[in-house]
Amino acid sequence: MAGQVVLVSGCSSGFGLLIAVAAAKRGHRVFATMRNPASREHLDVVAGAAQVSIEVLQLDVDDEDSIQRCVADVLAAAGRIDCLVNNAGFGMGGSVFDLSMDELRAQMETNFFGAVALTKAVLPGMIAQRSGHIIQVSSVAALHSTPSLGAYGASKRALEGITEALRYEVADFGIKVSSVLPGMYKTEVWGKRKLAARFGDESSPFGPQSKRGLALVDKLVEKQGRHPQEVADVVVRLMEQAHPPLQTLCGLDAKLQTWARAVVPARLWERAVRKATGF
């Protein structure tokens, strides 16, 4: 299954960059996208070291015109899109109390609506060719929400919900739909995350806990976070599978957390989360 035309969003760093390079190394034609193509230097360096060629396009998943233009450019250049990897996204920190509605909407706009809009843009071509694969880069946070990261978890949980429905809907057209749910990995998403304007505000009843909760996440990622290349390799393997599963957990922590959540009584699970996060 080499030689696929692959479109990847959010490739200026992190998972997206590594997925683009890993797919190109497997012989696929890769269109790597980012909001600002001037930020492609890191991608060019890594692609050069791997001795692969990657085509870079501008794409802002929050902008419908940008989405339509990007998909049209790929189709004009390659004639088809065999695989879409929805990777673009960011994390928003803050308690539900402290997050403004605009901040919540911004989180959903990129992580959920942006991924759905890009998916819908490539589907007509995939339906016409009766083949294709949609891969969502989700998060284990879709299954287990954490205090101070509720907006992020909600956006990923919504993405999982629509991904499962879509998998059934397009199966008869030969289109595969799947998602990967990474645990803790050392990517730029943590450094580039956004915080609620009221995050840590002393006037908020959740100020101290929010700071403590996010500090715990940072500490765990620094201490236990694995190299993001693992996730890139998983995505490329899924890309080449004839029958990929709906969900693939990435990382021992994601697998252990999901297993523990299934066997530990809910009351004890909640007590452990509250004790760890200070909520």
Helices and strands as residue ranges (DSSP letters): E 5-8, H 14-25, E 29-34, G 37-39, H 41-50, E 55-58, H 64-78, E 83-86, E 92-93, H 101-108, I 109-114, H 115-129, E 132-137, G 140-142, H 150-170, G 171-173, E 175-182, E 194-195, H 207-224, H 229-239, E 247-250, H 252-263, H 266-277
